[in-house]
Structure formats: structure tokens, C-alpha cells
């Protein structure tokens, strides 16, 4: 089985060439909400995850929902 590359939400956003402000607008959430998702303080709903995948051009299996400095 191939290794699945997992990136954080922040990394996917940056790879998509979006600022937090641009991404939060496309995802229809506040900058604070997006920041909380990226830092692991909260997690997006399944509906928002679907939208994140569409906006960032990734698959759910490739998203690491905890920041790099977490366990």
C-alpha cells in the first residue's frame, strides 16, 4: 500500500496559495475559526471538510487535523 502524504490544514492552505483571509472567505467562516482549525483548537464539521477539500484541492485522507507541533 502506498504511503499517504498528510499535511496540516495550514500547509494545504499555503500550498493552495491562499492567505487565511482569502481561505476563510472561500470557506465561509471567520478568520478566528480557520485559525482554530489550523491550530487544533477546534475541528471543522464534515460539511466544512468537504468544502476544504474542494477549495484546497486535497482529499480527506491527506489532511492532518493537528498542527505539526502536536503529538
C-alpha positions in Angstrom: 0.0 0.0 0.0 1.3 3.4 -0.9 2.2 5.9 1.8 -0.4 8.6 2.2 1.1 12.1 2.5 -0.6 14.0 5.3 -0.4 17.8 5.5 -1.9 20.1 8.1 -4.7 22.4 7.2 -2.3 25.3 7.2 0.0 23.5 4.8 -2.8 22.7 2.4 -4.0 26.4 2.5 -0.5 27.7 1.8 0.0 25.1 -1.0 -3.3 26.4 -2.5 -1.7 29.9 -2.5 -4.3 31.3 -0.1 -4.0 33.6 2.9 -6.0 32.9 5.9 -8.3 35.8 5.0 -8.8 34.5 1.4 -9.4 30.9 2.6 -11.8 31.9 5.4 -13.9 33.9 2.8 -14.0 30.9 0.4 -14.9 28.5 3.3 -17.5 31.0 4.7 -16.0 31.1 8.2 -14.3 33.7 10.3 -10.5 34.1 10.3 -10.7 33.1 14.0 -12.5 29.8 13.1 -10.0 29.0 10.4 -7.1 29.8 12.8 -8.7 27.5 15.5 -8.9 24.7 12.9 -5.3 25.2 11.9 -4.0 25.2 15.5 -6.1 22.2 16.5 -8.2 24.2 19.0 -11.4 23.1 17.2 -12.2 21.0 14.2 -14.4 21.6 11.1 -17.7 19.8 10.6 -18.0 17.2 7.9 -19.7 19.7 5.6 -16.8 22.1 6.0 -14.3 19.3 5.5 -15.9 18.6 2.1 -15.6 22.3 1.2 -12.0 22.4 2.5 -11.1 19.5 0.2 -12.7 21.2 -2.8 -11.1 24.6 -2.1 -7.7 23.3 -1.3 -7.7 20.5 -3.9 -7.0 17.7 -1.5 -8.6 14.5 -0.2 -9.8 14.0 3.4 -7.2 11.2 3.9 -4.4 13.6 3.2 -5.4 16.1 5.9 -3.6 16.0 9.3 -6.0 17.8 11.7 -3.4 18.5 14.4 -0.6 21.1 13.9 2.9 19.8 13.4 4.0 20.6 16.9 1.3 18.3 18.4 1.7 14.7 19.4 
